[in-house]
Amino acid sequence: SIALEKMLNREHECAEILQQLAAIRGAVNGMMLQVIQGHLTDHVVKEPDETQREADLETVMQVIKSYLK
């Protein structure tokens, strides 16, 4: 975030920077949840082809595993 970059380039309290980082993380996590939910709904639940459904599920599971590391 540009605001965070500006804070880091100036003298700011560590607590302010940590609050900004927490806010950014929360926003990214919320967006990640929405994208995963949409992917699962569109490409796993509604996918009629079982082979494709399994492949799409494996794709999203790899992303989740990577994200949680």
mmJSON file of the N, C-alpha and C atoms, coordinates in Angstrom:
{"data_MODEL":{"atom_site":{
"group_PDB":["ATOM","ATOM","ATOM","ATOM","ATOM","ATOM","ATOM","ATOM","ATOM","ATOM","ATOM","ATOM","ATOM","ATOM","ATOM","ATOM","ATOM","ATOM","ATOM","ATOM","ATOM","ATOM","ATOM","ATOM","ATOM","ATOM","ATOM","ATOM","ATOM","ATOM","ATOM","ATOM","ATOM","ATOM","ATOM","ATOM","ATOM","ATOM","ATOM","ATOM","ATOM","ATOM","ATOM","ATOM","ATOM","ATOM","ATOM","ATOM","ATOM","ATOM","ATOM","ATOM","ATOM","ATOM","ATOM","ATOM","ATOM","ATOM","ATOM","ATOM","ATOM","ATOM","ATOM","ATOM","ATOM","ATOM","ATOM","ATOM","ATOM","ATOM","ATOM","ATOM","ATOM","ATOM","ATOM","ATOM","ATOM","ATOM","ATOM","ATOM","ATOM","ATOM","ATOM","ATOM","ATOM","ATOM","ATOM","ATOM","ATOM","ATOM","ATOM","ATOM","ATOM","ATOM","ATOM","ATOM","ATOM","ATOM","ATOM","ATOM","ATOM","ATOM","ATOM","ATOM","ATOM","ATOM","ATOM","ATOM","ATOM","ATOM","ATOM","ATOM","ATOM","ATOM","ATOM","ATOM","ATOM","ATOM","ATOM","ATOM","ATOM","ATOM","ATOM","ATOM","ATOM","ATOM","ATOM","ATOM","ATOM","ATOM","ATOM","ATOM","ATOM","ATOM","ATOM","ATOM","ATOM","ATOM","ATOM","ATOM","ATOM","ATOM","ATOM","ATOM","ATOM","ATOM","ATOM","ATOM","ATOM","ATOM","ATOM","ATOM","ATOM","ATOM","ATOM","ATOM","ATOM","ATOM","ATOM","ATOM","ATOM","ATOM","ATOM","ATOM","ATOM","ATOM","ATOM","ATOM","ATOM","ATOM","ATOM","ATOM","ATOM","ATOM","ATOM","ATOM","ATOM","ATOM","ATOM","ATOM","ATOM","ATOM","ATOM","ATOM","ATOM","ATOM","ATOM","ATOM","ATOM","ATOM","ATOM","ATOM","ATOM","ATOM","ATOM","ATOM","ATOM","ATOM","ATOM","ATOM","ATOM","ATOM","ATOM","ATOM","ATOM","ATOM","ATOM"],
"id":[1,2,3,4,5,6,7,8,9,10,11,12,13,14,15,16,17,18,19,20,21,22,23,24,25,26,27,28,29,30,31,32,33,34,35,36,37,38,39,40,41,42,43,44,45,46,47,48,49,50,51,52,53,54,55,56,57,58,59,60,61,62,63,64,65,66,67,68,69,70,71,72,73,74,75,76,77,78,79,80,81,82,83,84,85,86,87,88,89,90,91,92,93,94,95,96,97,98,99,100,101,102,103,104,105,106,107,108,109,110,111,112,113,114,115,116,117,118,119,120,121,122,123,124,125,126,127,128,129,130,131,132,133,134,135,136,137,138,139,140,141,142,143,144,145,146,147,148,149,150,151,152,153,154,155,156,157,158,159,160,161,162,163,164,165,166,167,168,169,170,171,172,173,174,175,176,177,178,179,180,181,182,183,184,185,186,187,188,189,190,191,192,193,194,195,196,197,198,199,200,201,202,203,204,205,206,207],
"type_symbol":["N","C","C","N","C","C","N","C","C","N","C","C","N","C","C","N","C","C","N","C","C","N","C","C","N","C","C","N","C","C","N","C","C","N","C","C","N","C","C","N","C","C","N","C","C","N","C","C","N","C","C","N","C","C","N","C","C","N","C","C","N","C","C","N","C","C","N","C","C","N","C","C","N","C","C","N","C","C","N","C","C","N","C","C","N","C","C","N","C","C","N","C","C","N","C","C","N","C","C","N","C","C","N","C","C","N","C","C","N","C","C","N","C","C","N","C","C","N","C","C","N","C","C","N","C","C","N","C","C","N","C","C","N","C","C","N","C","C","N","C","C","N","C","C","N","C","C","N","C","C","N","C","C","N","C","C","N","C","C","N","C","C","N","C","C","N","C","C","N","C","C","N","C","C","N","C","C","N","C","C","N","C","C","N","C","C","N","C","C","N","C","C","N","C","C","N","C","C","N","C","C","N","C","C","N","C","C"],
"label_atom_id":["N","CA","C","N","CA","C","N","CA","C","N","CA","C","N","CA","C","N","CA","C","N","CA","C","N","CA","C","N","CA","C","N","CA","C","N","CA","C","N","CA","C","N","CA","C","N","CA","C","N","CA","C","N","CA","C","N","CA","C","N","CA","C","N","CA","C","N","CA","C","N","CA","C","N","CA","C","N","CA","C","N","CA","C","N","CA","C","N","CA","C","N","CA","C","N","CA","C","N","CA","C","N","CA","C","N","CA","C","N","CA","C","N","CA","C","N","CA","C","N","CA","C","N","CA","C","N","CA","C","N","CA","C","N","CA","C","N","CA","C","N","CA","C","N","CA","C","N","CA","C","N","CA","C","N","CA","C","N","CA","C","N","CA","C","N","CA","C","N","CA","C","N","CA","C","N","CA","C","N","CA","C","N","CA","C","N","CA","C","N","CA","C","N","CA","C","N","CA","C","N","CA","C","N","CA","C","N","CA","C","N","CA","C","N","CA","C","N","CA","C","N","CA","C","N","CA","C","N","CA","C","N","CA","C","N","CA","C","N","CA","C"],
"label_alt_id":[null,null,null,null,null,null,null,null,null,null,null,null,null,null,null,null,null,null,null,null,null,null,null,null,null,null,null,null,null,null,null,null,null,null,null,null,null,null,null,null,null,null,null,null,null,null,null,null,null,null,null,null,null,null,null,null,null,null,null,null,null,null,null,null,null,null,null,null,null,null,null,null,null,null,null,null,null,null,null,null,null,null,null,null,null,null,null,null,null,null,null,null,null,null,null,null,null,null,null,null,null,null,null,null,null,null,null,null,null,null,null,null,null,null,null,null,null,null,null,null,null,null,null,null,null,null,null,null,null,null,null,null,null,null,null,null,null,null,null,null,null,null,null,null,null,null,null,null,null,null,null,null,null,null,null,null,null,null,null,null,null,null,null,null,null,null,null,null,null,null,null,null,null,null,null,null,null,null,null,null,null,null,null,null,null,null,null,null,null,null,null,null,null,null,null,null,null,null,null,null,null,null,null,null,null,null,null],
"label_comp_id":["SER","SER","SER","ILE","ILE","ILE","ALA","ALA","ALA","LEU","LEU","LEU","GLU","GLU","GLU","LYS","LYS","LYS","MET","MET","MET","LEU","LEU","LEU","ASN","ASN","ASN","ARG","ARG","ARG","GLU","GLU","GLU","HIS","HIS","HIS","GLU","GLU","GLU","CYS","CYS","CYS","ALA","ALA","ALA","GLU","GLU","GLU","ILE","ILE","ILE","LEU","LEU","LEU","GLN","GLN","GLN","GLN","GLN","GLN","LEU","LEU","LEU","ALA","ALA","ALA","ALA","ALA","ALA","ILE","ILE","ILE","ARG","ARG","ARG","GLY","GLY","GLY","ALA","ALA","ALA","VAL","VAL","VAL","ASN","ASN","ASN","GLY","GLY","GLY","MET","MET","MET","MET","MET","MET","LEU","LEU","LEU","GLN","GLN","GLN","VAL","VAL","VAL","ILE","ILE","ILE","GLN","GLN","GLN","GLY","GLY","GLY","HIS","HIS","HIS","LEU","LEU","LEU","THR","THR","THR","ASP","ASP","ASP","HIS","HIS","HIS","VAL","VAL","VAL","VAL","VAL","VAL","LYS","LYS","LYS","GLU","GLU","GLU","PRO","PRO","PRO","ASP","ASP","ASP","GLU","GLU","GLU","THR","THR","THR","GLN","GLN","GLN","ARG","ARG","ARG","GLU","GLU","GLU","ALA","ALA","ALA","ASP","ASP","ASP","LEU","LEU","LEU","GLU","GLU","GLU","THR","THR","THR","VAL","VAL","VAL","MET","MET","MET","GLN","GLN","GLN","VAL","VAL","VAL","ILE","ILE","ILE","LYS","LYS","LYS","SER","SER","SER","TYR","TYR","TYR","LEU","LEU","LEU","LYS","LYS","LYS"],
"label_asym_id":["A","A","A","A","A","A","A","A","A","A","A","A","A","A","A","A","A","A","A","A","A","A","A","A","A","A","A","A","A","A","A","A","A","A","A","A","A","A","A","A","A","A","A","A","A","A","A","A","A","A","A","A","A","A","A","A","A","A","A","A","A","A","A","A","A","A","A","A","A","A","A","A","A","A","A","A","A","A","A","A","A","A","A","A","A","A","A","A","A","A","A","A","A","A","A","A","A","A","A","A","A","A","A","A","A","A","A","A","A","A","A","A","A","A","A","A","A","A","A","A","A","A","A","A","A","A","A","A","A","A","A","A","A","A","A","A","A","A","A","A","A","A","A","A","A","A","A","A","A","A","A","A","A","A","A","A","A","A","A","A","A","A","A","A","A","A","A","A","A","A","A","A","A","A","A","A","A","A","A","A","A","A","A","A","A","A","A","A","A","A","A","A","A","A","A","A","A","A","A","A","A","A","A","A","A","A","A"],
"label_entity_id":["1","1","1","1","1","1","1","1","1","1","1","1","1","1","1","1","1","1","1","1","1","1","1","1","1","1","1","1","1","1","1","1","1","1","1","1","1","1","1","1","1","1","1","1","1","1","1","1","1","1","1","1","1","1","1","1","1","1","1","1","1","1","1","1","1","1","1","1","1","1","1","1","1","1","1","1","1","1","1","1","1","1","1","1","1","1","1","1","1","1","1","1","1","1","1","1","1","1","1","1","1","1","1","1","1","1","1","1","1","1","1","1","1","1","1","1","1","1","1","1","1","1","1","1","1","1","1","1","1","1","1","1","1","1","1","1","1","1","1","1","1","1","1","1","1","1","1","1","1","1","1","1","1","1","1","1","1","1","1","1","1","1","1","1","1","1","1","1","1","1","1","1","1","1","1","1","1","1","1","1","1","1","1","1","1","1","1","1","1","1","1","1","1","1","1","1","1","1","1","1","1","1","1","1","1","1","1"],
"label_seq_id":[1,1,1,2,2,2,3,3,3,4,4,4,5,5,5,6,6,6,7,7,7,8,8,8,9,9,9,10,10,10,11,11,11,12,12,12,13,13,13,14,14,14,15,15,15,16,16,16,17,17,17,18,18,18,19,19,19,20,20,20,21,21,21,22,22,22,23,23,23,24,24,24,25,25,25,26,26,26,27,27,27,28,28,28,29,29,29,30,30,30,31,31,31,32,32,32,33,33,33,34,34,34,35,35,35,36,36,36,37,37,37,38,38,38,39,39,39,40,40,40,41,41,41,42,42,42,43,43,43,44,44,44,45,45,45,46,46,46,47,47,47,48,48,48,49,49,49,50,50,50,51,51,51,52,52,52,53,53,53,54,54,54,55,55,55,56,56,56,57,57,57,58,58,58,59,59,59,60,60,60,61,61,61,62,62,62,63,63,63,64,64,64,65,65,65,66,66,66,67,67,67,68,68,68,69,69,69],
"pdbx_PDB_ins_code":[null,null,null,null,null,null,null,null,null,null,null,null,null,null,null,null,null,null,null,null,null,null,null,null,null,null,null,null,null,null,null,null,null,null,null,null,null,null,null,null,null,null,null,null,null,null,null,null,null,null,null,null,null,null,null,null,null,null,null,null,null,null,null,null,null,null,null,null,null,null,null,null,null,null,null,null,null,null,null,null,null,null,null,null,null,null,null,null,null,null,null,null,null,null,null,null,null,null,null,null,null,null,null,null,null,null,null,null,null,null,null,null,null,null,null,null,null,null,null,null,null,null,null,null,null,null,null,null,null,null,null,null,null,null,null,null,null,null,null,null,null,null,null,null,null,null,null,null,null,null,null,null,null,null,null,null,null,null,null,null,null,null,null,null,null,null,null,null,null,null,null,null,null,null,null,null,null,null,null,null,null,null,null,null,null,null,null,null,null,null,null,null,null,null,null,null,null,null,null,null,null,null,null,null,null,null,null],
"Cartn_x":[0.834,0.0,0.881,0.435,1.187,1.231,0.135,0.097,1.12,1.228,2.197,3.614,3.859,5.192,5.565,4.62,4.884,5.184,4.437,4.665,6.067,6.496,7.808,8.937,8.68,9.693,9.777,8.835,8.82,8.963,9.122,9.194,7.779,7.345,6.037,6.216,5.267,5.278,5.109,5.797,5.683,4.239,3.509,2.128,1.268,1.489,0.722,1.004,2.26,2.645,2.057,2.104,1.538,0.027,-0.646,-2.088,-2.381,-1.572,-1.754,-1.514,-0.476,-0.186,-1.33,-1.886,-3.008,-4.229,-4.461,-5.591,-5.408,-4.199,-3.904,-4.098,-3.579,-3.723,-5.203,-5.984,-7.411,-8.11,-7.745,-8.357,-7.991,-6.729,-6.286,-6.972,-7.056,-7.728,-9.197,-9.863,-11.267,-11.434,-10.542,-10.604,-10.304,-9.321,-8.966,-10.169,-10.863,-12.036,-13.102,-13.348,-14.363,-13.989,-12.722,-12.283,-12.357,-11.922,-11.989,-13.441,-14.314,-15.726,-16.318,-16.006,-16.495,-15.962,-14.674,-14.064,-14.717,-14.863,-15.473,-16.897,-17.646,-19.035,-19.108,-18.336,-18.427,-17.714,-16.578,-15.752,-15.744,-16.338,-16.38,-17.834,-18.622,-20.015,-20.835,-20.711,-21.548,-20.945,-19.711,-19.037,-19.627,-20.226,-20.843,-19.833,-18.674,-17.668,-16.839,-16.94,-16.261,-14.739,-14.159,-12.709,-12.285,-13.033,-12.722,-12.944,-13.991,-14.295,-13.14,-12.618,-11.489,-10.241,-10.0,-8.844,-8.975,-10.169,-10.396,-10.255,-10.729,-10.585,-9.115,-8.363,-6.925,-6.209,-6.59,-5.983,-6.204,-7.434,-7.726,-7.086,-6.985,-6.345,-4.856,-4.211,-2.793,-2.598,-3.494,-3.418,-3.61,-4.586,-4.834,-3.629,-3.061,-1.873,-0.724,-0.516,0.555,0.309,-0.923,-1.29,-1.13,-1.399,-1.341,0.058,1.021,2.394,2.983],
"Cartn_y":[-1.18,0.0,1.245,2.253,3.506,4.181,4.124,4.728,4.072,2.759,2.04,2.413,2.518,2.897,4.288,5.207,6.549,6.513,5.68,5.558,5.015,4.051,3.444,4.422,5.344,6.322,7.507,7.602,8.671,8.067,8.922,8.483,8.267,7.028,6.69,5.685,5.673,4.698,3.3,2.36,0.968,0.482,0.905,0.471,0.894,2.09,2.561,1.699,1.358,0.533,-0.868,-1.419,-2.737,-2.744,-1.661,-1.566,-1.564,-0.84,-0.806,-2.186,-2.865,-4.204,-5.17,-5.075,-5.927,-5.634,-4.361,-3.983,-4.524,-4.423,-4.938,-6.451,-7.124,-8.581,-8.975,-8.268,-8.558,-8.386,-7.328,-7.079,-8.173,-8.574,-9.633,-10.953,-11.266,-12.502,-12.507,-11.375,-11.273,-11.478,-10.883,-11.03,-12.48,-13.084,-14.469,-15.377,-15.162,-15.962,-15.839,-14.627,-14.422,-15.118,-15.037,-15.663,-17.186,-17.727,-19.179,-19.644,-18.921,-19.292,-19.282,-18.258,-18.176,-19.307,-19.603,-20.687,-22.026,-22.295,-23.565,-23.689,-22.605,-22.637,-22.855,-22.073,-22.117,-23.32,-23.712,-24.722,-26.08,-26.172,-27.464,-27.896,-27.063,-27.437,-27.541,-26.57,-26.522,-27.247,-27.715,-28.401,-29.799,-30.078,-31.384,-32.518,-32.201,-33.216,-33.538,-34.764,-35.154,-35.0,-35.341,-35.215,-33.76,-32.889,-31.453,-30.909,-31.36,-30.933,-31.282,-32.491,-32.916,-32.084,-31.795,-30.971,-29.563,-28.984,-27.631,-27.593,-28.63,-28.702,-28.804,-29.607,-29.753,-28.414,-27.668,-26.354,-25.427,-25.324,-24.421,-24.919,-26.227,-26.762,-26.424,-26.457,-26.09,-24.615,-23.774,-22.346,-22.148,-22.822,-22.694,-23.167,-24.301,-24.813,-23.824,-23.263,-22.284,-21.036,-20.585,-19.375,-19.542,-20.744,-20.986,-21.273,-21.415,-21.678,-20.491],
"Cartn_z":[0.0,0.0,0.0,-0.696,-0.778,0.588,1.322,2.657,3.57,3.495,4.318,3.915,2.639,2.161,2.678,2.66,3.178,4.671,5.398,6.841,7.124,6.332,6.545,6.227,5.3,4.922,5.883,6.789,7.785,9.165,10.125,11.515,12.04,12.119,12.673,13.793,14.651,15.729,15.151,15.745,15.298,15.389,16.404,16.585,15.401,14.877,13.717,12.498,12.3,11.16,11.316,12.517,12.757,12.518,12.901,12.652,11.158,10.392,8.941,8.326,8.79,8.285,8.6,9.794,10.174,9.298,9.004,8.152,6.737,6.222,4.879,4.848,5.859,5.921,5.978,6.767,6.86,5.526,4.809,3.502,2.505,2.495,1.583,1.932,3.22,3.631,3.216,3.374,2.961,1.465,0.689,-0.756,-1.151,-0.498,-0.783,-0.525,0.577,0.902,-0.181,-0.657,-1.697,-2.992,-3.376,-4.623,-4.507,-3.364,-3.158,-3.189,-2.518,-2.497,-3.906,-4.667,-6.041,-6.901,-6.742,-7.517,-7.168,-5.881,-5.47,-5.983,-5.915,-6.383,-7.889,-8.634,-10.094,-10.717,-10.165,-10.816,-10.13,-8.964,-8.277,-8.08,-7.441,-7.165,-8.455,-9.334,-10.542,-11.74,-11.622,-12.743,-12.926,-14.103,-14.305,-14.544,-15.087,-15.412,-14.169,-13.695,-12.456,-12.546,-13.666,-13.835,-13.743,-14.414,-14.36,-12.956,-12.305,-10.938,-10.006,-10.116,-9.282,-9.575,-10.854,-11.231,-10.67,-10.774,-10.248,-8.732,-8.075,-6.622,-6.245,-6.959,-6.679,-6.862,-7.882,-8.123,-6.932,-6.478,-5.367,-4.076,-3.896,-2.694,-2.677,-3.822,-3.896,-3.532,-3.997,-3.66,-2.165,-1.589,-0.151,0.641,0.269,0.976,0.892,-0.286,-0.476,0.356,0.393,1.128,2.628,3.115,4.56,5.082,4.2,4.662,5.353],
"occupancy":[1.0,1.0,1.0,1.0,1.0,1.0,1.0,1.0,1.0,1.0,1.0,1.0,1.0,1.0,1.0,1.0,1.0,1.0,1.0,1.0,1.0,1.0,1.0,1.0,1.0,1.0,1.0,1.0,1.0,1.0,1.0,1.0,1.0,1.0,1.0,1.0,1.0,1.0,1.0,1.0,1.0,1.0,1.0,1.0,1.0,1.0,1.0,1.0,1.0,1.0,1.0,1.0,1.0,1.0,1.0,1.0,1.0,1.0,1.0,1.0,1.0,1.0,1.0,1.0,1.0,1.0,1.0,1.0,1.0,1.0,1.0,1.0,1.0,1.0,1.0,1.0,1.0,1.0,1.0,1.0,1.0,1.0,1.0,1.0,1.0,1.0,1.0,1.0,1.0,1.0,1.0,1.0,1.0,1.0,1.0,1.0,1.0,1.0,1.0,1.0,1.0,1.0,1.0,1.0,1.0,1.0,1.0,1.0,1.0,1.0,1.0,1.0,1.0,1.0,1.0,1.0,1.0,1.0,1.0,1.0,1.0,1.0,1.0,1.0,1.0,1.0,1.0,1.0,1.0,1.0,1.0,1.0,1.0,1.0,1.0,1.0,1.0,1.0,1.0,1.0,1.0,1.0,1.0,1.0,1.0,1.0,1.0,1.0,1.0,1.0,1.0,1.0,1.0,1.0,1.0,1.0,1.0,1.0,1.0,1.0,1.0,1.0,1.0,1.0,1.0,1.0,1.0,1.0,1.0,1.0,1.0,1.0,1.0,1.0,1.0,1.0,1.0,1.0,1.0,1.0,1.0,1.0,1.0,1.0,1.0,1.0,1.0,1.0,1.0,1.0,1.0,1.0,1.0,1.0,1.0,1.0,1.0,1.0,1.0,1.0,1.0,1.0,1.0,1.0,1.0,1.0,1.0],
"B_iso_or_equiv":[0.0,0.0,0.0,0.0,0.0,0.0,0.0,0.0,0.0,0.0,0.0,0.0,0.0,0.0,0.0,0.0,0.0,0.0,0.0,0.0,0.0,0.0,0.0,0.0,0.0,0.0,0.0,0.0,0.0,0.0,0.0,0.0,0.0,0.0,0.0,0.0,0.0,0.0,0.0,0.0,0.0,0.0,0.0,0.0,0.0,0.0,0.0,0.0,0.0,0.0,0.0,0.0,0.0,0.0,0.0,0.0,0.0,0.0,0.0,0.0,0.0,0.0,0.0,0.0,0.0,0.0,0.0,0.0,0.0,0.0,0.0,0.0,0.0,0.0,0.0,0.0,0.0,0.0,0.0,0.0,0.0,0.0,0.0,0.0,0.0,0.0,0.0,0.0,0.0,0.0,0.0,0.0,0.0,0.0,0.0,0.0,0.0,0.0,0.0,0.0,0.0,0.0,0.0,0.0,0.0,0.0,0.0,0.0,0.0,0.0,0.0,0.0,0.0,0.0,0.0,0.0,0.0,0.0,0.0,0.0,0.0,0.0,0.0,0.0,0.0,0.0,0.0,0.0,0.0,0.0,0.0,0.0,0.0,0.0,0.0,0.0,0.0,0.0,0.0,0.0,0.0,0.0,0.0,0.0,0.0,0.0,0.0,0.0,0.0,0.0,0.0,0.0,0.0,0.0,0.0,0.0,0.0,0.0,0.0,0.0,0.0,0.0,0.0,0.0,0.0,0.0,0.0,0.0,0.0,0.0,0.0,0.0,0.0,0.0,0.0,0.0,0.0,0.0,0.0,0.0,0.0,0.0,0.0,0.0,0.0,0.0,0.0,0.0,0.0,0.0,0.0,0.0,0.0,0.0,0.0,0.0,0.0,0.0,0.0,0.0,0.0,0.0,0.0,0.0,0.0,0.0,0.0],
"pdbx_formal_charge":[null,null,null,null,null,null,null,null,null,null,null,null,null,null,null,null,null,null,null,null,null,null,null,null,null,null,null,null,null,null,null,null,null,null,null,null,null,null,null,null,null,null,null,null,null,null,null,null,null,null,null,null,null,null,null,null,null,null,null,null,null,null,null,null,null,null,null,null,null,null,null,null,null,null,null,null,null,null,null,null,null,null,null,null,null,null,null,null,null,null,null,null,null,null,null,null,null,null,null,null,null,null,null,null,null,null,null,null,null,null,null,null,null,null,null,null,null,null,null,null,null,null,null,null,null,null,null,null,null,null,null,null,null,null,null,null,null,null,null,null,null,null,null,null,null,null,null,null,null,null,null,null,null,null,null,null,null,null,null,null,null,null,null,null,null,null,null,null,null,null,null,null,null,null,null,null,null,null,null,null,null,null,null,null,null,null,null,null,null,null,null,null,null,null,null,null,null,null,null,null,null,null,null,null,null,null,null],
"auth_seq_id":[1,1,1,2,2,2,3,3,3,4,4,4,5,5,5,6,6,6,7,7,7,8,8,8,9,9,9,10,10,10,11,11,11,12,12,12,13,13,13,14,14,14,15,15,15,16,16,16,17,17,17,18,18,18,19,19,19,20,20,20,21,21,21,22,22,22,23,23,23,24,24,24,25,25,25,26,26,26,27,27,27,28,28,28,29,29,29,30,30,30,31,31,31,32,32,32,33,33,33,34,34,34,35,35,35,36,36,36,37,37,37,38,38,38,39,39,39,40,40,40,41,41,41,42,42,42,43,43,43,44,44,44,45,45,45,46,46,46,47,47,47,48,48,48,49,49,49,50,50,50,51,51,51,52,52,52,53,53,53,54,54,54,55,55,55,56,56,56,57,57,57,58,58,58,59,59,59,60,60,60,61,61,61,62,62,62,63,63,63,64,64,64,65,65,65,66,66,66,67,67,67,68,68,68,69,69,69],
"auth_comp_id":["SER","SER","SER","ILE","ILE","ILE","ALA","ALA","ALA","LEU","LEU","LEU","GLU","GLU","GLU","LYS","LYS","LYS","MET","MET","MET","LEU","LEU","LEU","ASN","ASN","ASN","ARG","ARG","ARG","GLU","GLU","GLU","HIS","HIS","HIS","GLU","GLU","GLU","CYS","CYS","CYS","ALA","ALA","ALA","GLU","GLU","GLU","ILE","ILE","ILE","LEU","LEU","LEU","GLN","GLN","GLN","GLN","GLN","GLN","LEU","LEU","LEU","ALA","ALA","ALA","ALA","ALA","ALA","ILE","ILE","ILE","ARG","ARG","ARG","GLY","GLY","GLY","ALA","ALA","ALA","VAL","VAL","VAL","ASN","ASN","ASN","GLY","GLY","GLY","MET","MET","MET","MET","MET","MET","LEU","LEU","LEU","GLN","GLN","GLN","VAL","VAL","VAL","ILE","ILE","ILE","GLN","GLN","GLN","GLY","GLY","GLY","HIS","HIS","HIS","LEU","LEU","LEU","THR","THR","THR","ASP","ASP","ASP","HIS","HIS","HIS","VAL","VAL","VAL","VAL","VAL","VAL","LYS","LYS","LYS","GLU","GLU","GLU","PRO","PRO","PRO","ASP","ASP","ASP","GLU","GLU","GLU","THR","THR","THR","GLN","GLN","GLN","ARG","ARG","ARG","GLU","GLU","GLU","ALA","ALA","ALA","ASP","ASP","ASP","LEU","LEU","LEU","GLU","GLU","GLU","THR","THR","THR","VAL","VAL","VAL","MET","MET","MET","GLN","GLN","GLN","VAL","VAL","VAL","ILE","ILE","ILE","LYS","LYS","LYS","SER","SER","SER","TYR","TYR","TYR","LEU","LEU","LEU","LYS","LYS","LYS"],
"auth_asym_id":["A","A","A","A","A","A","A","A","A","A","A","A","A","A","A","A","A","A","A","A","A","A","A","A","A","A","A","A","A","A","A","A","A","A","A","A","A","A","A","A","A","A","A","A","A","A","A","A","A","A","A","A","A","A","A","A","A","A","A","A","A","A","A","A","A","A","A","A","A","A","A","A","A","A","A","A","A","A","A","A","A","A","A","A","A","A","A","A","A","A","A","A","A","A","A","A","A","A","A","A","A","A","A","A","A","A","A","A","A","A","A","A","A","A","A","A","A","A","A","A","A","A","A","A","A","A","A","A","A","A","A","A","A","A","A","A","A","A","A","A","A","A","A","A","A","A","A","A","A","A","A","A","A","A","A","A","A","A","A","A","A","A","A","A","A","A","A","A","A","A","A","A","A","A","A","A","A","A","A","A","A","A","A","A","A","A","A","A","A","A","A","A","A","A","A","A","A","A","A","A","A","A","A","A","A","A","A"],
"auth_atom_id":["N","CA","C","N","CA","C","N","CA","C","N","CA","C","N","CA","C","N","CA","C","N","CA","C","N","CA","C","N","CA","C","N","CA","C","N","CA","C","N","CA","C","N","CA","C","N","CA","C","N","CA","C","N","CA","C","N","CA","C","N","CA","C","N","CA","C","N","CA","C","N","CA","C","N","CA","C","N","CA","C","N","CA","C","N","CA","C","N","CA","C","N","CA","C","N","CA","C","N","CA","C","N","CA","C","N","CA","C","N","CA","C","N","CA","C","N","CA","C","N","CA","C","N","CA","C","N","CA","C","N","CA","C","N","CA","C","N","CA","C","N","CA","C","N","CA","C","N","CA","C","N","CA","C","N","CA","C","N","CA","C","N","CA","C","N","CA","C","N","CA","C","N","CA","C","N","CA","C","N","CA","C","N","CA","C","N","CA","C","N","CA","C","N","CA","C","N","CA","C","N","CA","C","N","CA","C","N","CA","C","N","CA","C","N","CA","C","N","CA","C","N","CA","C","N","CA","C","N","CA","C","N","CA","C","N","CA","C","N","CA","C"],
"pdbx_PDB_model_num":[1,1,1,1,1,1,1,1,1,1,1,1,1,1,1,1,1,1,1,1,1,1,1,1,1,1,1,1,1,1,1,1,1,1,1,1,1,1,1,1,1,1,1,1,1,1,1,1,1,1,1,1,1,1,1,1,1,1,1,1,1,1,1,1,1,1,1,1,1,1,1,1,1,1,1,1,1,1,1,1,1,1,1,1,1,1,1,1,1,1,1,1,1,1,1,1,1,1,1,1,1,1,1,1,1,1,1,1,1,1,1,1,1,1,1,1,1,1,1,1,1,1,1,1,1,1,1,1,1,1,1,1,1,1,1,1,1,1,1,1,1,1,1,1,1,1,1,1,1,1,1,1,1,1,1,1,1,1,1,1,1,1,1,1,1,1,1,1,1,1,1,1,1,1,1,1,1,1,1,1,1,1,1,1,1,1,1,1,1,1,1,1,1,1,1,1,1,1,1,1,1,1,1,1,1,1,1]
}}}
